[in-house]
Amino acid sequence: MYNFSFQNPTKLIFGEGQIAKIATSIPKDEKVLVIYGGGSIKKNGVYEQVSAALAEHSWSEFGGIEPNPGFHTCLNALEHIKANGSTFLLAVGGGSVADATKFIAGAACFDGDPLTILTEGARVHQALPLGVVLTLPATGSESNPNGVVTRYETQDKMPFYSRALYPQFAILDPTVTYSLPNKQVANGIVDAFVHTVEQYLTFPVGADLQDRFAEGILRTLIDHGPKALSEPKNYNVRANVMWSATMALNGLIGLGVPQDWSTHFIGHELTALHGMDHAQTLAVILPAMMAEQREQKREKLLQYGREVWNLEHGTEDERIERAIDETRAFFEALGVSTCLEDYGVTETHIPEIIAALKKHNLTALGEHKDITPEVSEAVLRRCL
């Protein structure tokens, strides 16, 4: 196991009716800006709960955050903050709203061009305090310091990070997910699953507890994922899915282990260039990446097959192939296709995807830094 230090300062407030805890989680003298997406929170009762909880606060709102949050939309939010003197940000939504709110929080205190946070990795040393009311479990953004923002005019989807961007608190009420469309639920399950795999399916370093954590998350998603679609108001199911998504990317399972993330980086280019949902890109790429990297990942693929899919019979190669097939079948069972051509992406588009990877210096990906543009191209061809 590698050396590590771990401190996650986000307070997680879990369960039905917990949105009311906003009232005591934000000091009364803060001027709150509620940030949300397309307005679904005004149809499912979440907005009313947030409004009631903020009854004794001074607050305003900013809506319209895109599913892949746009840089210029974030700049518009910054103008709102300047005009209203907002001192605390409350993200109400899924991972995209949380990501945008983190970027806005950092940019509001940044001395310089906020674009450099994305393009040059400029350091964010301080940020406005923020909290999250999670409405779509998927990214784990509610309790980590990471985010992704898209600059649409250049088709660049760019990650950022700063420990100053941890939310102070996150409220997770599984009941607010009951009204989500099945597509969003399925996408969230795929996202959480692949987050876990990116930190788990590399090579052994003796981090047994982290492996057990990761395998537990994967098995929970496999057990409860399909039920989340067929039993949308099953509290236990939705609670387990929501908690799994949070635990998948709050830093815990990645402690002291090598990490991959190549599937995510290639997926970002598919989203930026072709508008695919983030989870759709992951469902397409992950099985192909497993197949392309089967020798580099052999030991962990065999462990994954045994501990997650209960594959104990057959040769090693047969078990690896079945583990990849089970992964692909799981995504398909959720209604998320694993074939690029189903999203209108064909062989003719591969050169531009590889060019984008090169443009963003994503030419040595994976836990061994051996996923070159040539390997990425081979992975993409497996996805057709």
C-alpha positions, 0 to 999 in steps of 0.5 A: 500500500502506498503512503497517503494522508486523508482528510475529508472535511465535508459533513454528510447529512443523510436521510429523508427530510434532511433538507431542513437541516440547511437552516442550521448548517449555514450561518444566519448572517450569510447572504446565500446564492442558491445555484441550480440547473434546468428547473426540475427542483421547482417541480419535484418539491425540492425548491420548496423545501430549500426555500422553507429552510432558508426562511430566516436567511437572505438569499437569491437564486441563479438557475440554468447550469447545464448538464455539462456546466459551461464556463460562460454560464459560470461567469454569469453567476459570478456577475450575480455574486458581485451584484448581490454580495453573495457570501455562501453558495448552495448547489441544489442539483446533481454533479454538474451543479455541484461542479459549477458551484465549486468553480464559481466559488473558487473563481469568486476569490481568484485574483486573475483570469478564471479561465486559467484555473481550467487551461493552466491549472492555476491554483485556487487558494481560497473560495466562497464557502459552499454546500450541496443539496444532492438531487442526482447521485452519480459523480460524488462531487458533493464530497470531493474537491474536484470538478469539470467545466466545459468551454463550449466555443472551443469544445474543451471539457476541462477538470480542476481541483483545489482542497479549498473547494470541498463543500462544507456540507452535503445533504443526501435525501434519497426520496428526492430521487424518486421522480428522476427519469430512468435515463438519469438514474441509469447514468448515475449508476454507471458513473458511480460504477466506473468511478469505483473501477478507475480506482480499483482495476489497476494492479495489486499493492496490498491495499486489501481494505480499499479493495473490499470497500470498492468491491462492496460498492460495485456489488451494491450497485449491481444488486440495486441498480436495476431495482432503482429503475423498476422500483423507483420509490423503494427507499432502501434501493435508492438509499444504497445507490445514493450512498454508493455514488458518494462513497465511490469518489469521496477519496476513501477507496483511492487511498494508497492505491494506483489509479487509472482514469483513462476511461474518463479522459477519453470520455471527456473528449467524446462529450465535448466533441459529440455531446454524449452524456458523461455516463454514456461515454464511460459505458462505451469505453470501460469494457473496451479498455478492459479488453485492450489492457487485459494483460496489464490488468490481469491480476485485478481483472481476475480478482474483479471477476471472482469477487464482484461477479463470482466467476471461479470456473474456467481458464484465466482468459475465459474468466477475464473475458466473462468479467468484461462481458458481465460489465458490458451486459450490466450497462446494457441492462440499465439501458445504456448502450456500450456501442459508439455507433449507437450514439452516432459516432463512427470510425471516421470520427476517431482521428478528431478524438485522438487529435483532441487527446493530443491537444490536451496532452492526454498522451500517457494515460492509465496507471502505467502511463502506457495508454498512448494515442495509439492505444486510445485509438485501438480502444475506440475501435473496439467500441464501434 
